[in-house]
Each structure stands twice: as C-alpha cells, then as structure tokens.
Amino acid sequence: MRKFFFQLHLWASITISPMLLIFALTGSLMVFEPELDHLLHAKLSYVTQDDQVLSLAQISQLVTRSFPKDTINQYYLSTDPDISYQVSTNNRTVYIDQYSGRILGTAMGPDFWNKAQDFIHQLHLRLAFRDKHDIGGIIMSWAAVVMLLILPSGLVLWWKKKRITVKKTSKGRQAWFDLHSMIGVMVFLFLLVPVLTGVAMGFGSVTTPLMYKITSSKPNEQPDTKIDIPAGVKVISADSAYHIAQSAIPGAKPFDIFIFGAGQAYYVRCRFPEDLTPGGRSTVIINSYTGKVIYAQGSRTAPAGTRLQILTRAIHTGDVFGMASKLLGLVVCLALALQIFSGLKMWWTRKYGKT
C-alpha cells in the first residue's frame, strides 16, 4: 500500500505541478491585491483622514466642474479612511480626496498593473484561456481535485517516519526529503482548506445547487435594473440613494453606488463590518426616480445557501479574518511553491543521480 501511495503521490504531483505552481504564485499576489493596487498607485490612493467627509453632491460638483463633458455613473466610497474615493464617468476614473475635495488624478483606462491583475486572475482561474468552453477553467478545477489525492497520500507517506525537522546531518536528497516532509505536514490543513473551497468554486454548477439543497434554502433572484421613467420626475441624488440603502440594510455601509443612466435603477453594494472581502456581499437596488427599494439582500440575512457561498469564497481568498488570514494565505502559497520545487528536486535526483 505504501508503494501505491508513493506512486500516486509522485505521478499526480509531477502531472499537475505546472498548475500547482500557477496556483501558488498567482494566489500569493491575489491575496494582497487591494494593498498592492494602493501601493502602486500611492499618489492616487492615499489621503490624510479628517473629521468631515464631503457629501456626494459636493464631490459630484467638483468632478463635473473639472470634467464638464463627462457623465458620472459610479461612486466608489472607500471604507478605509486613509484611502481616496473614486468617481467613474463615461470617460475616466477620477480619484478624489473625500475630505478636501482635491482631485488626486485620473485614469483613462486600465494601466499596466490593472492589465496584469486581470491576467493574474485569469491565469489562476483558467490558465488565461478565454474560450466559450472554458477549457482552462476545467483543467484548473480538475487540478484542484487531483490535489485532494496528493495531500492525503503525502500524509500517509509522512506517517511512517513522522519527520518534522531537517536533520543537521542530512545532505543532498535526504535534506530535501526532510524539508519536503516538514513543510508538508505543517501546512497540510492550511492547504487542504483552500483546495476544498477552490474545488467548490471551480465546480460551482454542481456545488451551488448542493449548498442550497443541504441548507434547505433557495437563492433570491435580483430583479432587472430597468425601470419606467415617470413624466416630470428627476432622478434622486446619489446621497439619497446612499441613505436609502443604509436604511434598507441596517448596519451595512454603502460603498459602491452605480447609476447606469436614464431608465436604470441605482445599484448599491454594501458591506458589514465583518465582511472583509473587497467586493462586499450585500446589495440594494433602488428606483432612481421614486426612491423605492426594489431589492435588498444583506449578507447576514441572505438565504443559508448564499451565506455558505459567501463564506466559501471568503475563506478561499483569505478575506475571512482580514490581514491575519491574508498573511497565512501568503505563507501557504509560498509553502506550496517550495513543496513543488523540493518534490521535483528529489525526483530529479533519484532519477538521474544528481544533486
């Protein structure tokens, strides 16, 4: 049986090692994506906190005055007091100090880092393939399934010697074996969790209905954002939409307000204090003329299946406990990369007798 597990562990690892290395390297970057974005756009991102925050109407006036030909369609309100607000128009994204009203700069489109972010995401999810059959996504999802064979088989192989240190006398292949064994058992559980959640997300067409089934719940379907335009009625202000959304989901802070144009509702994303994911998981849709709430779903009161999906994603991305889980995610990604290297090094040494 040990020989069987050894062969399973060896050849499964070698077969998917390129995919595992991609998971490790891209994951280590994605876990700190917002922080890296702010660091690389420091002049646009960082502001000095003050007591008074400008209203959206005031911010709108400042942006319109600077870019009179533009039409505002989104307000992104940072929940971090040291990070600037963003106002998107049909032509650009405007970074503005929400305390002083100073325009920090603009972006006319994705820059090198934004394009790199998208490439890293696509590489992690689907090997950067963009085809209607999602071949890359299928490959990466099944690579995660194979990882569920590699991890327990590695634990079985470790169990005989239970090596948790690198002996000072170990050299060459033995030293790599000690290191591989030590790291493997130390990160086993921490690696198993993102692999399981990754499989759940990769096979969402199967796991999502299953989550609703096991929780005896059903998803709430969002209505269309298209609405009738009443005669002689103006669109309510973004400030009004903000306060309506705030009342619709008490305790959640609106941070992303979309208005797509005439005949479209306000689409507002909100975030509870414990919701540490950048995108938020609470949504309010508001009639942009009457102010009536068309749809509201908070992450605390969403159907159980939806909450399970939210938790799965937060665990996988390292957002569940904030910076602590992000740092742990980085360590696990780097440990996986080191496991791939040490494993291949042992195999190469064993096969070709070279150190």
C-alpha positions as CSV (number, residue, x, y, z in Angstrom):
1,M,0.0,0.0,0.0
2,R,2.9,2.4,0.8
3,K,4.3,1.8,-2.7
4,F,0.9,2.5,-4.2
5,F,0.6,5.8,-2.3
6,F,4.1,6.7,-3.2
7,Q,3.4,6.2,-6.9
8,L,0.1,8.1,-6.6
9,H,1.7,11.0,-4.8
10,L,4.7,11.1,-7.2
11,W,3.0,11.0,-10.6
12,A,-0.1,13.0,-9.6
13,S,2.3,15.7,-8.3
14,I,4.5,15.7,-11.4
15,T,1.5,15.7,-13.7
16,I,-0.1,18.8,-12.2
17,S,3.0,20.6,-10.9
18,P,2.7,23.4,-13.5
19,M,-0.9,24.1,-12.5
20,L,0.1,23.9,-8.8
21,L,2.9,26.4,-9.3
22,I,0.5,28.8,-11.1
23,F,-2.0,28.4,-8.2
24,A,0.8,29.2,-5.7
25,L,2.4,32.2,-7.5
26,T,-0.8,33.8,-8.6
27,G,-2.5,33.2,-5.3
28,S,0.3,34.9,-3.4
29,L,-0.3,38.0,-5.4
30,M,-4.1,37.9,-5.4
31,V,-4.3,37.6,-1.6
32,F,-2.9,41.2,-1.3
33,E,-4.5,42.6,-4.5
34,P,-6.1,45.7,-2.9
35,E,-3.0,46.5,-0.9
36,L,-0.7,46.2,-3.9
37,D,-3.1,48.3,-6.0
38,H,-2.9,51.1,-3.4
39,L,0.8,50.8,-3.1
40,L,1.4,51.0,-6.8
41,H,-1.0,54.0,-7.2
42,A,0.1,55.7,-4.0
43,K,-0.4,59.3,-5.2
44,L,-4.0,58.4,-6.3
45,S,-4.9,56.2,-3.3
46,Y,-3.6,57.7,0.0
47,V,-5.3,60.6,1.8
48,T,-5.0,62.2,5.2
49,Q,-8.0,61.5,7.4
50,D,-10.0,64.5,8.5
51,D,-13.2,64.9,10.6
52,Q,-15.5,66.0,7.8
53,V,-16.3,64.0,4.7
54,L,-17.7,65.8,1.7
55,S,-21.2,64.8,0.5
56,L,-21.6,63.0,-2.8
57,A,-23.3,66.1,-4.2
58,Q,-20.2,68.2,-3.3
59,I,-17.9,65.6,-4.8
60,S,-20.2,65.4,-7.9
61,Q,-19.9,69.2,-8.4
62,L,-16.1,69.1,-8.1
63,V,-15.9,66.3,-10.7
64,T,-18.4,68.0,-13.1
65,R,-16.6,71.3,-12.8
66,S,-13.3,69.7,-13.8
67,F,-14.8,67.5,-16.5
68,P,-18.0,69.2,-17.7
69,K,-18.4,66.9,-20.7
70,D,-18.4,63.7,-18.6
71,T,-21.4,61.9,-17.1
72,I,-20.9,60.3,-13.7
73,N,-22.1,56.7,-13.4
74,Q,-20.4,55.3,-10.3
75,Y,-19.2,56.4,-6.9
76,Y,-16.7,54.1,-5.1
77,L,-16.5,55.2,-1.4
78,S,-13.6,53.6,0.3
79,T,-14.4,52.1,3.7
80,D,-10.8,52.7,4.7
81,P,-10.5,56.4,5.9
82,D,-6.9,56.6,4.6
83,I,-7.9,55.6,1.0
84,S,-9.4,58.1,-1.5
85,Y,-12.8,57.9,-3.2
86,Q,-13.2,57.1,-6.8
87,V,-15.8,58.6,-9.2
88,S,-16.2,56.9,-12.6
89,T,-17.6,58.7,-15.6
90,N,-18.2,57.7,-19.2
91,N,-14.6,58.8,-20.0
92,R,-12.4,58.3,-16.9
93,T,-12.0,57.3,-13.3
94,V,-11.4,60.3,-11.0
95,Y,-9.5,59.9,-7.7
96,I,-10.6,62.5,-5.2
97,D,-9.7,63.3,-1.6
98,Q,-13.1,63.0,0.2
99,Y,-12.0,65.4,2.9
100,S,-10.5,68.4,0.9
101,G,-12.1,67.8,-2.4
102,R,-8.8,67.8,-4.1
103,I,-8.6,65.8,-7.3
104,L,-5.6,63.5,-7.0
105,G,-5.6,62.3,-10.6
106,T,-7.4,60.4,-13.2
107,A,-7.2,57.1,-15.1
108,M,-8.5,56.9,-18.7
109,G,-8.4,53.1,-18.7
110,P,-6.6,50.1,-17.3
111,D,-2.9,50.7,-16.8
112,F,-0.1,48.1,-16.9
113,W,-0.9,46.9,-13.3
114,N,-4.6,46.7,-13.9
115,K,-4.0,44.6,-17.0
116,A,-1.5,42.5,-15.0
117,Q,-4.1,42.0,-12.3
118,D,-6.6,40.7,-14.9
119,F,-4.1,38.4,-16.4
120,I,-3.1,37.0,-13.0
121,H,-6.8,36.4,-12.2
122,Q,-7.4,34.6,-15.5
123,L,-4.2,32.6,-15.1
124,H,-5.3,31.5,-11.7
125,L,-8.8,30.6,-12.8
126,R,-8.4,29.3,-16.3
127,L,-4.7,29.4,-17.4
128,A,-5.6,32.7,-19.1
129,F,-7.6,30.9,-21.7
130,R,-10.7,32.8,-22.9
131,D,-12.9,30.4,-24.8
132,K,-16.6,29.5,-24.8
133,H,-15.9,26.0,-23.4
134,D,-13.7,27.3,-20.6
135,I,-11.1,24.6,-21.2
136,G,-8.6,26.3,-18.9
137,G,-11.1,26.5,-16.1
138,I,-11.9,22.8,-16.4
139,I,-8.1,22.0,-16.3
140,M,-7.5,24.1,-13.2
141,S,-10.6,22.8,-11.4
142,W,-9.6,19.2,-12.0
143,A,-6.0,20.0,-11.0
144,A,-7.5,21.0,-7.6
145,V,-9.3,17.7,-7.4
146,V,-6.1,15.9,-8.1
147,M,-4.6,17.9,-5.2
148,L,-7.2,16.2,-3.0
149,L,-5.4,12.9,-3.8
150,I,-1.9,14.4,-3.4
151,L,-2.4,15.8,0.1
152,P,-3.7,12.7,1.9
153,S,-1.3,10.4,0.1
154,G,1.6,12.7,1.2
155,L,0.3,12.4,4.8
156,V,0.3,8.6,4.6
157,L,3.9,8.6,3.3
158,W,4.9,11.0,6.1
159,W,3.3,8.9,8.8
160,K,6.0,6.2,8.8
161,K,8.9,8.4,9.8
162,K,6.9,11.4,11.1
163,R,9.7,13.7,10.1
164,I,9.1,17.3,11.4
165,T,12.7,18.7,11.3
166,V,15.6,18.9,8.9
167,K,18.4,17.0,10.5
168,K,21.8,18.8,10.6
169,T,23.5,15.7,9.2
170,S,21.1,15.4,6.2
171,K,22.6,16.2,2.9
172,G,21.5,16.2,-0.8
173,R,18.3,14.3,-1.4
174,Q,17.8,13.4,2.2
175,A,17.9,17.1,3.2
176,W,15.3,17.9,0.5
177,F,13.2,14.9,1.8
178,D,13.3,16.2,5.4
179,L,12.3,19.7,4.2
180,H,9.5,18.4,2.0
181,S,8.2,16.2,4.8
182,M,8.4,19.0,7.4
183,I,6.7,21.7,5.3
184,G,4.1,19.2,4.1
185,V,2.8,18.2,7.5
186,M,2.9,21.8,8.8
187,V,0.8,23.3,6.1
188,F,-1.4,20.2,5.5
189,L,-4.6,21.6,7.0
190,F,-4.0,25.1,5.9
191,L,-3.5,23.9,2.3
192,L,-6.4,21.5,2.4
193,V,-8.9,24.3,3.2
194,P,-8.2,26.5,0.1
195,V,-8.1,23.4,-2.1
196,L,-11.5,22.2,-0.9
197,T,-13.0,25.7,-1.3
198,G,-11.3,26.0,-4.7
199,V,-12.9,22.8,-5.8
200,A,-16.3,24.0,-4.6
201,M,-15.9,27.3,-6.5
202,G,-14.5,25.6,-9.6
203,F,-17.4,23.2,-9.9
204,G,-20.0,25.8,-8.9
205,S,-22.6,24.4,-11.3
206,V,-22.7,21.3,-9.1
207,T,-21.8,22.7,-5.6
208,T,-24.0,25.8,-5.7
209,P,-27.3,23.9,-6.1
210,L,-25.9,21.4,-3.5
211,M,-25.3,24.2,-1.0
212,Y,-28.9,25.3,-1.3
213,K,-30.2,21.7,-1.1
214,I,-28.3,20.8,2.1
215,T,-29.4,24.1,3.7
216,S,-33.0,23.8,2.5
217,S,-32.9,27.2,1.0
218,K,-33.4,29.0,-2.3
219,P,-31.5,31.9,-3.8
220,N,-33.1,35.3,-4.1
221,E,-33.1,36.4,-7.7
222,Q,-32.2,40.0,-8.4
223,P,-34.8,41.9,-10.5
224,D,-33.9,43.8,-13.7
225,T,-32.4,47.3,-13.1
226,K,-34.5,48.7,-15.9
227,I,-37.4,50.9,-14.7
228,D,-40.1,53.1,-16.1
229,I,-39.4,56.8,-16.4
230,P,-42.2,58.8,-14.8
231,A,-43.1,62.1,-16.5
232,G,-41.7,65.2,-15.0
233,V,-39.7,63.4,-12.2
234,K,-36.0,63.9,-11.7
235,V,-33.5,61.2,-10.6
236,I,-32.9,61.2,-6.9
237,S,-29.4,62.2,-5.8
238,A,-26.6,59.8,-5.0
239,D,-26.7,61.0,-1.4
240,S,-30.4,60.0,-1.2
241,A,-29.6,56.6,-2.7
242,Y,-26.8,56.2,-0.1
243,H,-29.1,56.9,2.8
244,I,-31.9,54.7,1.4
245,A,-29.5,51.8,1.0
246,Q,-28.2,52.4,4.5
247,S,-31.7,52.2,5.9
248,A,-32.6,49.1,3.8
249,I,-29.8,47.0,5.3
250,P,-29.2,48.4,8.8
251,G,-25.6,48.0,10.0
252,A,-24.2,47.7,6.5
253,K,-22.2,50.6,4.9
254,P,-22.9,51.5,1.2
255,F,-19.6,51.8,-0.6
256,D,-20.3,51.3,-4.3
257,I,-23.1,53.3,-6.0
258,F,-23.9,52.7,-9.7
259,I,-26.3,54.7,-11.8
260,F,-26.3,53.4,-15.4
261,G,-28.4,56.2,-17.0
262,A,-32.0,57.1,-17.7
263,G,-34.4,54.3,-17.1
264,Q,-32.0,52.5,-14.8
265,A,-32.2,51.9,-11.1
266,Y,-29.5,52.7,-8.6
267,Y,-27.4,49.6,-7.8
268,V,-25.7,49.9,-4.4
269,R,-23.2,47.4,-2.9
270,C,-22.8,47.5,0.9
271,R,-20.5,45.9,3.4
272,F,-21.0,44.9,7.1
273,P,-18.0,45.4,9.4
274,E,-17.2,41.7,9.5
275,D,-17.4,41.5,5.7
276,L,-13.8,41.9,4.7
277,T,-14.0,41.0,1.1
278,P,-13.3,44.0,-1.2
279,G,-16.4,43.5,-3.3
280,G,-18.9,43.3,-0.4
281,R,-21.7,40.8,-0.3
282,S,-24.8,43.0,0.4
283,T,-26.9,44.6,-2.4
284,V,-29.7,47.2,-2.6
285,I,-31.5,48.1,-5.8
286,I,-33.4,51.4,-5.7
287,N,-35.8,53.0,-8.1
288,S,-33.8,56.1,-9.2
289,Y,-36.9,58.3,-9.5
290,T,-39.2,57.3,-6.6
291,G,-36.5,56.1,-4.1
292,K,-38.4,52.9,-3.6
293,V,-36.3,49.9,-2.6
294,I,-36.8,47.3,-5.3
295,Y,-34.5,44.7,-3.9
296,A,-32.3,44.3,-0.7
297,Q,-30.2,41.4,0.4
298,G,-27.7,41.6,3.2
299,S,-25.0,39.0,3.8
300,R,-26.3,38.5,7.4
301,T,-29.8,37.6,6.4
302,A,-29.3,36.1,2.9
303,P,-30.5,32.6,2.3
304,A,-28.4,30.0,4.0
305,G,-27.0,28.6,0.7
306,T,-26.0,32.1,-0.3
307,R,-24.2,32.7,3.0
308,L,-22.4,29.4,2.6
309,Q,-21.2,30.5,-0.8
310,I,-20.0,33.8,0.7
311,L,-18.1,32.0,3.4
312,T,-16.6,29.6,1.0
313,R,-15.2,32.5,-1.2
314,A,-14.0,34.5,1.8
315,I,-12.1,31.5,3.2
316,H,-10.5,30.8,-0.2
317,T,-9.4,34.4,-0.8
318,G,-8.1,34.9,2.7
319,D,-10.6,37.6,3.5
320,V,-12.4,35.8,6.3
321,F,-10.1,37.1,9.1
322,G,-8.6,40.2,7.4
323,M,-4.9,40.7,7.4
324,A,-4.2,37.7,9.6
325,S,-5.7,35.2,7.1
326,K,-4.1,37.1,4.2
327,L,-0.7,36.6,5.7
328,L,-1.5,33.0,6.4
329,G,-2.6,32.6,2.8
330,L,0.7,34.1,1.6
331,V,2.7,31.6,3.7
332,V,0.6,28.7,2.4
333,C,1.1,29.8,-1.2
334,L,4.9,30.1,-0.8
335,A,5.0,26.8,1.1
336,L,3.2,25.1,-1.9
337,A,5.7,26.6,-4.3
338,L,8.5,25.2,-2.1
339,Q,6.8,21.8,-2.0
340,I,6.7,21.7,-5.7
341,F,10.4,22.6,-6.1
342,S,11.6,20.2,-3.3
343,G,9.5,17.4,-4.7
344,L,10.7,17.8,-8.2
345,K,14.3,18.1,-6.9
346,M,14.0,14.8,-5.1
347,W,12.5,13.1,-8.2
348,W,15.3,14.5,-10.4
349,T,18.0,13.4,-8.0
350,R,16.5,9.9,-7.7
351,K,16.1,9.5,-11.4
352,Y,19.4,11.0,-12.6
353,G,21.5,10.6,-9.5
354,K,22.5,14.3,-9.4
355,T,22.2,16.7,-6.5
